[in-house]
Each structure stands twice: as structure tokens, then as C-alpha cells.
Amino acid sequence: MERTIATIFTGYGQTKVPIFGICCILILVGNFINYRRCWVIIVCNYCFNFN
């Protein structure tokens, strides 16, 4: 799991939208753990509105 996150982080970090990658990671982790899903949705909505 950590390798997957690191790979996604590296891939999106080299693009022009690293915040989108972070939001994707938050969504994946939130769905994987099924914990604080509402908090993840709020953060991602803020990220998309920020962009």
C-alpha cells in the first residue's frame, strides 16, 4: 500500500497538478480504511474548488 501511494505521489508530483494527486490519495485511503469518509470528501471538494 505504501509503495502504491509513493508511486502515485511521484507520478502526480511531476505533473502540474500535485494537489489533485493528494486528493486522489485521500480518496483511496478513505475508501480503503472506510474511516472519516466525510472528512476526505470535504477536503477534496476544497481542493477542487481551490483549483
N, C-alpha and C positions, 0 to 999 in steps of 0.2 A: 504493500500500500504506500509506504513512504517513497519507494522508487518511482511509483506512478506519479505521485504528487510532484516529486522533484523533476521528473521528465516534463510534466505539464508546465511547471513553473519555468523551466529553462526554455521550452518552446515558446510560451507566450511572452517571456521576458525579452526575447529577441525581436518580438514584433512590436508594433506601435501601440498596442492596447494591453499593457500588462494588468491593468485593473480588471479587465474582462476575464483574464486567466484566473485572477484571485477569486472573482465571483464564482467562476466555474468550480474551483476547488472547494469553495464554501458550500456550494450546492451539492457536490459529490459527497463531501464529508458529512453534511447534514442528512442526506438521504441514506448514507451508509450507516451512520450511528443512529439515525431516527431520533435525534435529540436537539431541542431548541430549533426546530424547523422554521418556526415563525420568525425567530431572530435572524436566521440566514436569509429568509425572503426579504425582510426589511432592509438588511444590509445590501443585498443585491439590487433591490429597487433603488436605493440611494445611489449605488454605483452607476446604474444605467441612466438615472436622471442627471447625475453629475457629468457623464459623458455627453 
